[in-house]
Amino acid sequence: MIVRTRFAPSPTGYLHLGGARTALFSWAYARHFGGTFILRIEDTDLERSTPEAVEAILQGMSWLGLSHDEGPFYQMQRMDRYREVVAQMLAAGTAYHCYSSPEEVEAMRERQRAAGEKPRYDGTWRPEAGKILPAIPADRKPVVRFRNPADGDVSWDDVVKGTITIANREMDDLVIARPDGTPTYNFCVVIDDWDMQITHVIRGDDHVNNTPRQINILKALGATLPLYGHVPMILGADGEKLSKRHGAVSVMDYPAQGYLPEAMLNYLARLGWSHGDDEVFSMEQFCAWFDLDHLSKSPAQFNPEKLAWLNNHYIKQADNDRLAGLVKPLMEKDGANFTNAPDLQAVIGLMKERVNTTNELADAAMLFYRTPNPAADLLAQHLNELSRPALQDYAARCQAVEWKKDALSALLKEMLAAHKLKMPQMAMPLRLLLTGQLQTPSIDAVIELFGRDTVLARLTKYL
């Protein structure tokens, strides 16, 4: 069997983390077996689907690098196919016209609720042997309902949850086409999975209730059933369903916040799946390892701190040139002056060890690209009768010293010995005069990157 998986989002909003994880699992399963991964846009909800949402989904998939082999297919472009199958089912007797109005259906449900019964369509227009149907109302267009089996069970071996069995009597006759002929979600999904020869459906467990209906329609069509796997939802740290109140839930919020796609992919892969104790791995490793046997039956909990830790790991591993391309636009917006300034890639190499996001990296790197403005109280505290002579001596010796970190470090130690000072007594005022702040990476590395001319200009300004 050639594995064929699909990701089929509805374009009614952004690509959220749960959807991205579903896409990742479906993509990885296809890659593991050398199969085909299909992208399908389920855009039949005309009131809520928007071109902007479609673009947001495509952007999110592109940023994550989850490339599809076929598609994207759009359901609204397949209307003729759906109508063709509806007509075939009407002719075969597996579907029928229903003229009950929405008000009549709601009234029958109210009666059932009052009687303590499960509310459902009561089959008024369902053809049965010997049954006389009501007179067709004038000027009323019918819906088309699927003739769900009245007896027996529908059962499937869910690759995540195990065997699930639902009695057919628990399901009423599903509307598969609206009065205007537009097919409904559950019907379109079935025809798409059938036509596209989907072998494995991996999706969120909010779709479990749809699955028995879809299986019955596939059986009525004589189609081969895919294997289904329903992955538990992602919860926030408070144990509630992940939502906006937990922070960013749109995938495209994360590049804006300074996260790398490889960190997000690695993190999503571990939400509901495991490979021993492995926490950090490439997508090549993930695709080689990924199987459906190790998908968790329990909801995963989103941990922003864990994601930040992974992002720190991948930032440290990332090429400095790539990181420079990400942070430079942010720094330019913040007023960075790159004229006669240190090489940005070199600065990134120094600063990236201590940040969790590229936004933090941009902020940290700014100390090399703006004119320092030390606070008067800090100058008074750190530029005193002990440090000033040592700094003046240091500035004079900087005129001729080899401008390398080791030589600059050695010179600083000479000044400390000569003036009988401890490192903070020189390093703190140096940081203050050169950067305007007291916290920086190693001071000799900072001095090296600034360059001789900038260091001397900033020291002599205050000495």
PALUM-106119 format. One record per residue (C-alpha): residue number from 1; x, y, z. Coordinates in Angstrom, 3 decimals, always signed. Layout:
BEGIN
SITE   nr      east     north        up
SITE  NUM         X         Y         Z
...
end
This chain:
BEGIN
SITE   nr      east     north        up
SITE    1    +0.000    +0.000    +0.000
SITE    2    +1.261    +3.464    -0.931
SITE    3    +0.633    +5.748    +2.040
SITE    4    -1.418    +8.828    +1.184
SITE    5    -2.188   +11.316    +3.961
SITE    6    -3.850   +14.693    +3.925
SITE    7    -4.161   +17.900    +5.893
SITE    8    -7.548   +19.499    +5.309
SITE    9    -8.040   +22.775    +7.213
SITE   10   -11.091   +24.997    +6.954
SITE   11   -10.075   +28.579    +6.041
SITE   12   -12.172   +30.262    +8.691
SITE   13    -9.201   +31.646   +10.638
SITE   14    -5.476   +31.294   +11.156
SITE   15    -3.499   +28.049   +11.215
SITE   16    -3.512   +27.203   +14.935
SITE   17    -1.081   +24.996   +16.822
SITE   18    -3.403   +21.999   +16.891
SITE   19    -3.824   +22.157   +13.130
SITE   20    -0.087   +22.560   +12.615
SITE   21    +0.571   +19.472   +14.738
SITE   22    -1.964   +17.477   +12.723
SITE   23    -0.280   +18.632    +9.515
SITE   24    +3.130   +17.686   +10.923
SITE   25    +2.052   +14.175   +11.916
SITE   26    +0.347   +13.576    +8.556
SITE   27    +3.354   +14.951    +6.651
SITE   28    +5.862   +12.913    +8.678
SITE   29    +3.888    +9.684    +8.268
SITE   30    +3.870   +10.112    +4.502
SITE   31    +7.580   +10.963    +4.500
SITE   32    +8.379    +7.945    +6.687
SITE   33    +6.917    +5.582    +4.096
SITE   34    +7.912    +7.522    +0.989
SITE   35    +4.228    +8.260    +0.432
SITE   36    +2.215   +11.295    -0.628
SITE   37    +1.098   +14.235    +1.512
SITE   38    -1.902   +16.174    +0.194
SITE   39    -3.059   +19.671    +1.150
SITE   40    -6.793   +20.265    +0.854
SITE   41    -8.663   +23.466    +1.677
SITE   42   -12.187   +22.751    +2.946
SITE   43   -13.784   +26.055    +1.992
SITE   44   -17.486   +25.167    +1.666
SITE   45   -18.421   +27.343    +4.660
SITE   46   -19.021   +30.397    +2.488
SITE   47   -20.045   +32.646    +5.376
SITE   48   -16.839   +32.101    +7.350
SITE   49   -14.198   +31.120    +4.775
SITE   50   -12.001   +33.984    +3.583
SITE   51    -9.105   +34.406    +1.130
SITE   52    -7.105   +35.907    +3.992
SITE   53    -7.531   +32.727    +6.035
SITE   54    -6.442   +30.613    +3.057
SITE   55    -3.321   +32.745    +2.729
SITE   56    -2.642   +32.466    +6.480
SITE   57    -2.807   +28.653    +6.236
SITE   58    -0.471   +28.579    +3.230
SITE   59    +1.953   +30.965    +4.955
SITE   60    +1.975   +28.851    +8.093
SITE   61    +2.657   +25.656    +6.160
SITE   62    +5.403   +27.372    +4.178
SITE   63    +7.078   +28.793    +7.298
SITE   64    +7.074   +25.366    +8.923
SITE   65    +8.449   +23.783    +5.747
SITE   66    +5.625   +21.223    +5.524
SITE   67    +5.643   +20.923    +1.757
SITE   68    +2.748   +19.119    +0.101
SITE   69    +3.087   +16.709    -2.814
SITE   70    -0.382   +17.313    -4.245
SITE   71    -2.686   +20.321    -3.991
SITE   72    -3.772   +22.563    -2.598
SITE   73    -7.191   +21.321    -3.640
SITE   74   -10.188   +23.563    -2.971
SITE   75   -13.591   +22.031    -2.295
SITE   76   -15.430   +24.913    -3.939
SITE   77   -13.729   +23.931    -7.185
SITE   78   -15.103   +20.367    -6.884
SITE   79   -18.818   +21.153    -6.666
SITE   80   -19.668   +19.325    -9.889
SITE   81   -18.094   +16.143    -8.537
SITE   82   -20.036   +16.325    -5.271
SITE   83   -23.334   +16.917    -7.098
SITE   84   -22.571   +13.970    -9.365
SITE   85   -22.186   +11.634    -6.376
SITE   86   -25.316   +13.032    -4.686
SITE   87   -27.281   +12.231    -7.850
SITE   88   -25.830    +8.714    -7.909
SITE   89   -26.810    +8.151    -4.294
SITE   90   -30.361    +9.424    -4.890
SITE   91   -30.647    +7.016    -7.801
SITE   92   -29.268    +4.143    -5.715
SITE   93   -31.598    +4.857    -2.788
SITE   94   -28.762    +5.560    -0.337
SITE   95   -29.907    +9.193    -0.130
SITE   96   -33.314   +10.864    -0.348
SITE   97   -34.996   +14.252    -0.565
SITE   98   -36.278   +15.684    +2.691
SITE   99   -38.815   +18.536    +2.608
SITE  100   -38.992   +19.159    +6.351
SITE  101   -38.374   +22.840    +7.042
SITE  102   -35.768   +23.913    +9.614
SITE  103   -38.644   +24.982   +11.871
SITE  104   -40.263   +21.564   +11.593
SITE  105   -36.993   +19.797   +12.369
SITE  106   -36.450   +21.990   +15.404
SITE  107   -40.009   +21.333   +16.601
SITE  108   -39.515   +17.569   +16.402
SITE  109   -36.297   +17.911   +18.369
SITE  110   -38.055   +19.966   +21.031
SITE  111   -40.682   +17.248   +21.407
SITE  112   -37.945   +14.624   +21.756
SITE  113   -36.120   +16.673   +24.403
SITE  114   -39.354   +17.089   +26.343
SITE  115   -39.823   +13.316   +26.245
SITE  116   -36.282   +12.738   +27.467
SITE  117   -35.162   +11.389   +24.125
SITE  118   -32.070   +12.196   +22.090
SITE  119   -32.999   +15.029   +19.658
SITE  120   -32.721   +13.904   +16.037
SITE  121   -34.440   +13.982   +12.679
SITE  122   -37.338   +11.543   +12.914
SITE  123   -37.249   +10.211    +9.363
SITE  124   -40.501   +11.821    +8.173
SITE  125   -39.313   +11.812    +4.538
SITE  126   -37.226    +8.647    +4.707
SITE  127   -38.583    +6.174    +2.152
SITE  128   -39.527    +2.779    +3.546
SITE  129   -41.300    -0.188    +2.017
SITE  130   -45.058    +0.375    +2.213
SITE  131   -44.636    +3.868    +3.719
SITE  132   -46.731    +6.710    +2.314
SITE  133   -44.740    +9.945    +2.323
SITE  134   -46.380   +13.330    +3.010
SITE  135   -47.433   +15.586    +0.164
SITE  136   -44.527   +17.643    -1.140
SITE  137   -44.930   +21.240    +0.087
SITE  138   -45.270   +23.820    -2.634
SITE  139   -42.356   +26.154    -3.280
SITE  140   -40.036   +24.357    -0.836
SITE  141   -36.666   +23.114    -1.963
SITE  142   -35.548   +19.917    -0.249
SITE  143   -32.302   +19.003    +1.431
SITE  144   -30.718   +15.666    +0.588
SITE  145   -30.209   +13.279    +3.490
SITE  146   -28.013   +10.211    +3.653
SITE  147   -29.963    +7.054    +4.440
SITE  148   -27.994    +5.936    +7.475
SITE  149   -28.294    +2.214    +8.362
SITE  150   -31.081    +1.815   +10.889
SITE  151   -29.623    -1.206   +12.667
SITE  152   -26.256    -2.593   +13.688
SITE  153   -23.084    -0.789   +14.627
SITE  154   -20.300    +1.105   +12.931
SITE  155   -16.888    +0.212   +14.284
SITE  156   -13.294    +1.094   +13.492
SITE  157    -9.879    +0.394   +14.975
SITE  158    -8.625    +3.878   +15.733
SITE  159    -4.814    +3.882   +15.574
SITE  160    -4.676    +6.213   +18.589
SITE  161    -7.750    +5.426   +20.691
SITE  162    -8.263    +1.747   +19.903
SITE  163   -11.549    +0.178   +18.817
SITE  164   -14.511    +2.569   +18.779
SITE  165   -18.045    +1.312   +18.193
SITE  166   -21.163    +3.435   +17.713
SITE  167   -24.695    +2.083   +17.325
SITE  168   -26.314    +3.216   +14.080
SITE  169   -29.491    +4.060   +15.960
SITE  170   -27.507    +6.830   +17.706
SITE  171   -27.163    +8.680   +14.399
SITE  172   -29.922   +10.292   +12.394
SITE  173   -29.956   +10.765    +8.624
SITE  174   -27.273   +13.337    +7.890
SITE  175   -27.968   +16.237    +5.527
SITE  176   -25.452   +15.861    +2.681
SITE  177   -26.759   +18.657    +0.424
SITE  178   -28.514   +21.910    +1.294
SITE  179   -31.627   +23.262    -0.459
SITE  180   -29.445   +25.204    -2.906
SITE  181   -27.578   +22.019    -3.795
SITE  182   -24.420   +22.920    -1.884
SITE  183   -22.931   +19.791    -0.288
SITE  184   -22.171   +19.727    +3.429
SITE  185   -18.849   +19.292    +5.213
SITE  186   -19.087   +15.617    +6.159
SITE  187   -20.119   +14.637    +2.639
SITE  188   -17.362   +16.625    +0.905
SITE  189   -14.744   +15.112    +3.214
SITE  190   -15.874   +11.608    +2.316
SITE  191   -15.809   +12.188    -1.442
SITE  192   -12.417   +13.912    -1.236
SITE  193   -10.864   +11.112    +0.812
SITE  194   -12.335    +8.573    -1.626
SITE  195   -11.246   +10.354    -4.809
SITE  196    -7.795   +11.194    -3.450
SITE  197    -7.287    +7.607    -2.262
SITE  198    -6.399    +8.683    +1.269
SITE  199    -5.054    +5.710    +3.225
SITE  200    -4.594    +7.319    +6.662
SITE  201    -6.646   +10.099    +8.236
SITE  202    -4.768   +11.666   +11.166
SITE  203    -6.759   +14.456   +12.788
SITE  204    -7.879   +15.937   +16.102
SITE  205   -10.210   +14.004   +18.332
SITE  206   -12.869   +16.688   +17.933
SITE  207   -13.641   +14.794   +14.697
SITE  208   -14.411   +11.465   +16.402
SITE  209   -18.167   +12.071   +16.186
SITE  210   -17.891   +12.698   +12.432
SITE  211   -16.072    +9.452   +11.743
SITE  212   -18.964    +6.929   +12.029
SITE  213   -21.080    +9.055    +9.696
SITE  214   -18.241    +9.285    +7.191
SITE  215   -17.560    +5.542    +7.389
SITE  216   -21.211    +4.757    +6.674
SITE  217   -21.212    +7.021    +3.622
SITE  218   -17.991    +5.428    +2.350
SITE  219   -19.514    +1.979    +2.803
SITE  220   -22.642    +3.051    +0.927
SITE  221   -20.406    +4.134    -1.951
SITE  222   -18.474    +0.851    -1.916
SITE  223   -15.270    +2.732    -1.152
SITE  224   -12.187    +1.435    +0.660
SITE  225   -11.995    +2.820    +4.188
SITE  226    -8.885    +4.700    +5.311
SITE  227    -7.337    +4.054    +8.698
SITE  228    -8.334    +6.713   +11.229
SITE  229    -6.266    +8.141   +14.062
SITE  230    -7.705   +10.825   +16.340
SITE  231    -5.096   +12.763   +18.277
SITE  232    -6.091   +14.297   +21.646
SITE  233    -6.235   +18.063   +21.860
SITE  234    -3.537   +20.418   +23.132
SITE  235    -4.237   +21.976   +26.527
SITE  236    -2.877   +25.106   +28.135
SITE  237    -0.794   +25.024   +31.311
SITE  238    -4.046   +25.427   +33.279
SITE  239    -5.454   +22.214   +31.824
SITE  240    -8.026   +24.049   +29.700
SITE  241    -8.287   +23.856   +25.906
SITE  242    -5.588   +25.989   +24.306
SITE  243    -6.950   +29.400   +23.383
SITE  244    -5.913   +33.023   +22.880
SITE  245    -5.739   +33.630   +26.612
SITE  246    -2.747   +31.256   +26.758
SITE  247    -0.766   +33.524   +24.426
SITE  248    -0.054   +33.061   +20.747
SITE  249    -2.003   +30.207   +19.207
SITE  250    -1.708   +31.209   +15.551
SITE  251    +1.366   +29.623   +13.994
SITE  252    +2.289   +32.903   +12.296
SITE  253    +2.383   +34.686   +15.657
SITE  254    +5.537   +32.743   +16.441
SITE  255    +7.913   +34.004   +13.725
SITE  256    +6.763   +37.498   +14.705
SITE  257    +7.762   +36.700   +18.296
SITE  258   +11.191   +35.464   +17.240
SITE  259   +10.811   +31.690   +17.053
SITE  260   +12.531   +29.518   +14.462
SITE  261   +10.472   +26.979   +12.495
SITE  262   +12.757   +24.087   +13.435
SITE  263   +12.130   +24.823   +17.120
SITE  264    +8.373   +24.910   +16.588
SITE  265    +8.427   +21.655   +14.584
SITE  266   +10.563   +19.908   +17.196
SITE  267    +8.236   +21.135   +19.946
SITE  268    +5.014   +20.171   +18.156
SITE  269    +6.430   +16.722   +17.404
SITE  270    +6.743   +16.048   +21.146
SITE  271    +3.172   +17.158   +21.894
SITE  272    +1.505   +13.776   +21.930
SITE  273    +4.295   +11.632   +20.478
SITE  274    +7.575   +10.361   +21.877
SITE  275   +10.697    +8.446   +20.896
SITE  276   +12.160    +7.274   +24.169
SITE  277   +13.689   +10.197   +26.034
SITE  278   +14.722   +12.106   +22.897
SITE  279   +13.815   +15.779   +23.194
SITE  280   +15.909   +17.448   +20.478
SITE  281   +15.957   +16.025   +16.968
SITE  282   +15.918   +17.086   +13.340
SITE  283   +12.967   +16.611   +11.024
SITE  284   +14.979   +13.968    +9.166
SITE  285   +15.251   +12.006   +12.398
SITE  286   +11.593   +12.610   +13.200
SITE  287   +10.410   +11.283    +9.834
SITE  288   +12.644    +8.227   +10.247
SITE  289   +11.272    +7.534   +13.735
SITE  290    +7.643    +8.572   +13.387
SITE  291    +4.964    +5.946   +13.673
SITE  292    +1.389    +5.871   +14.894
SITE  293    +2.082    +3.381   +17.687
SITE  294    +3.675    +6.024   +19.902
SITE  295    +0.950    +8.650   +19.659
SITE  296    -0.379    +9.435   +23.111
SITE  297    -3.984    +8.745   +24.113
SITE  298    -3.867   +11.643   +26.589
SITE  299    -4.080   +15.376   +25.844
SITE  300    -0.758   +17.177   +25.489
SITE  301    -0.002   +20.260   +27.565
SITE  302    +1.509   +23.325   +25.921
SITE  303    +4.572   +24.597   +27.807
SITE  304    +5.908   +27.985   +26.595
SITE  305    +9.078   +27.573   +28.669
SITE  306    +9.906   +24.309   +26.908
SITE  307    +9.367   +25.930   +23.516
SITE  308   +11.636   +28.830   +24.517
SITE  309   +14.316   +26.363   +25.649
SITE  310   +14.194   +24.583   +22.312
SITE  311   +14.298   +27.889   +20.455
SITE  312   +17.418   +28.865   +22.408
SITE  313   +19.002   +25.576   +21.337
SITE  314   +18.239   +26.150   +17.668
SITE  315   +19.330   +29.789   +17.754
SITE  316   +22.704   +28.679   +19.103
SITE  317   +22.949   +26.148   +16.262
SITE  318   +21.775   +28.557   +13.549
SITE  319   +24.055   +30.153   +10.962
SITE  320   +24.944   +33.734   +11.938
SITE  321   +24.192   +35.024    +8.456
SITE  322   +20.666   +33.600    +8.615
SITE  323   +20.100   +35.138   +12.040
SITE  324   +21.419   +38.476   +10.799
SITE  325   +18.781   +38.450    +8.079
SITE  326   +16.095   +37.936   +10.717
SITE  327   +17.240   +40.524   +13.251
SITE  328   +18.502   +43.373   +11.049
SITE  329   +15.019   +44.580    +9.991
SITE  330   +13.959   +44.610   +13.644
SITE  331   +17.035   +46.574   +14.613
SITE  332   +16.523   +49.078   +11.800
SITE  333   +13.005   +49.723   +13.090
SITE  334   +14.558   +50.327   +16.503
SITE  335   +16.919   +52.963   +15.076
SITE  336   +20.117   +50.904   +14.743
SITE  337   +23.016   +52.726   +13.060
SITE  338   +25.102   +50.261   +11.055
SITE  339   +27.543   +52.900    +9.729
SITE  340   +31.104   +52.316   +10.994
SITE  341   +29.680   +49.705   +13.342
SITE  342   +30.776   +46.160   +14.222
SITE  343   +30.046   +43.310   +11.845
SITE  344   +26.503   +42.136   +12.633
SITE  345   +27.286   +38.447   +12.155
SITE  346   +30.162   +38.717   +14.620
SITE  347   +27.890   +40.475   +17.131
SITE  348   +25.281   +37.738   +16.708
SITE  349   +27.926   +35.098   +17.310
SITE  350   +28.696   +36.783   +20.625
SITE  351   +25.114   +37.426   +21.737
SITE  352   +23.105   +34.404   +20.588
SITE  353   +24.107   +32.105   +23.446
SITE  354   +22.056   +34.089   +25.941
SITE  355   +18.720   +34.661   +24.170
SITE  356   +15.562   +32.603   +23.657
SITE  357   +14.154   +34.398   +20.605
SITE  358   +15.445   +36.358   +17.643
SITE  359   +13.537   +39.353   +19.020
SITE  360   +15.626   +39.123   +22.188
SITE  361   +18.698   +38.753   +19.984
SITE  362   +17.816   +41.948   +18.115
SITE  363   +17.362   +43.806   +21.410
SITE  364   +20.634   +42.461   +22.794
SITE  365   +22.600   +43.329   +19.658
SITE  366   +21.378   +46.946   +19.744
SITE  367   +24.034   +47.846   +22.315
SITE  368   +26.558   +47.835   +19.442
SITE  369   +24.466   +50.009   +17.127
SITE  370   +23.275   +52.967   +19.158
SITE  371   +25.045   +55.846   +20.834
SITE  372   +25.313   +55.180   +24.569
SITE  373   +23.781   +57.635   +26.993
SITE  374   +24.956   +56.607   +30.474
SITE  375   +22.735   +57.731   +33.319
SITE  376   +24.299   +60.473   +35.431
SITE  377   +23.856   +58.580   +38.693
SITE  378   +25.582   +55.498   +37.252
SITE  379   +28.460   +57.623   +35.958
SITE  380   +28.880   +59.151   +39.384
SITE  381   +28.848   +55.725   +40.991
SITE  382   +31.255   +53.885   +38.672
SITE  383   +33.498   +56.617   +37.240
SITE  384   +35.318   +57.617   +40.424
SITE  385   +38.766   +58.428   +41.802
SITE  386   +39.770   +54.756   +41.678
SITE  387   +38.527   +53.790   +38.226
SITE  388   +39.199   +57.028   +36.334
SITE  389   +43.035   +56.872   +36.424
SITE  390   +42.982   +53.201   +35.475
SITE  391   +40.646   +53.894   +32.555
SITE  392   +42.801   +56.809   +31.388
SITE  393   +45.852   +54.565   +31.490
SITE  394   +43.931   +51.843   +29.672
SITE  395   +42.816   +54.271   +26.948
SITE  396   +46.384   +55.417   +26.410
SITE  397   +47.675   +51.852   +26.107
SITE  398   +44.842   +51.002   +23.702
SITE  399   +46.457   +53.240   +21.110
SITE  400   +49.053   +50.601   +20.275
SITE  401   +47.792   +47.257   +21.603
SITE  402   +47.027   +44.464   +19.142
SITE  403   +43.247   +44.594   +18.702
SITE  404   +42.543   +40.975   +19.543
SITE  405   +40.492   +39.645   +22.424
SITE  406   +43.428   +37.898   +24.114
SITE  407   +45.665   +40.980   +23.918
SITE  408   +42.866   +43.261   +25.124
SITE  409   +42.172   +40.902   +28.018
SITE  410   +45.841   +40.806   +28.966
SITE  411   +46.018   +44.615   +28.905
SITE  412   +42.976   +44.861   +31.152
SITE  413   +44.587   +42.501   +33.672
SITE  414   +47.773   +44.596   +33.588
SITE  415   +45.742   +47.695   +34.448
SITE  416   +44.013   +45.897   +37.308
SITE  417   +47.365   +44.840   +38.767
SITE  418   +48.978   +48.242   +38.253
SITE  419   +46.120   +50.140   +39.892
SITE  420   +45.333   +47.444   +42.473
SITE  421   +41.730   +47.083   +41.390
SITE  422   +39.350   +44.149   +41.067
SITE  423   +37.716   +43.296   +37.726
SITE  424   +34.290   +44.846   +38.471
SITE  425   +35.969   +48.165   +39.343
SITE  426   +37.142   +48.487   +35.745
SITE  427   +34.735   +46.306   +33.813
SITE  428   +31.608   +48.057   +35.097
SITE  429   +32.670   +51.598   +34.118
SITE  430   +34.019   +50.272   +30.798
SITE  431   +30.654   +48.722   +30.024
SITE  432   +28.894   +51.903   +31.049
SITE  433   +31.023   +54.200   +28.895
SITE  434   +31.007   +51.924   +25.842
SITE  435   +27.399   +50.708   +25.859
SITE  436   +25.462   +52.802   +28.368
SITE  437   +24.543   +49.689   +30.369
SITE  438   +26.087   +47.537   +33.078
SITE  439   +25.202   +44.100   +31.710
SITE  440   +27.049   +42.859   +28.620
SITE  441   +28.881   +39.752   +27.453
SITE  442   +32.577   +39.418   +28.313
SITE  443   +34.022   +42.943   +28.288
SITE  444   +37.120   +42.016   +26.268
SITE  445   +34.891   +40.501   +23.549
SITE  446   +32.758   +43.644   +23.530
SITE  447   +35.829   +45.880   +23.249
SITE  448   +37.197   +43.804   +20.372
SITE  449   +33.973   +44.065   +18.408
SITE  450   +33.586   +47.810   +18.869
SITE  451   +36.988   +48.465   +17.318
SITE  452   +39.786   +50.755   +18.361
SITE  453   +38.367   +54.046   +17.030
SITE  454   +34.945   +53.666   +18.666
SITE  455   +36.411   +52.528   +21.997
SITE  456   +38.852   +55.421   +22.177
SITE  457   +36.227   +57.976   +21.125
SITE  458   +33.773   +56.831   +23.783
SITE  459   +36.351   +56.576   +26.558
SITE  460   +37.933   +59.972   +25.917
SITE  461   +34.504   +61.595   +25.882
SITE  462   +34.192   +60.979   +29.619
SITE  463   +37.794   +60.780   +30.847
end
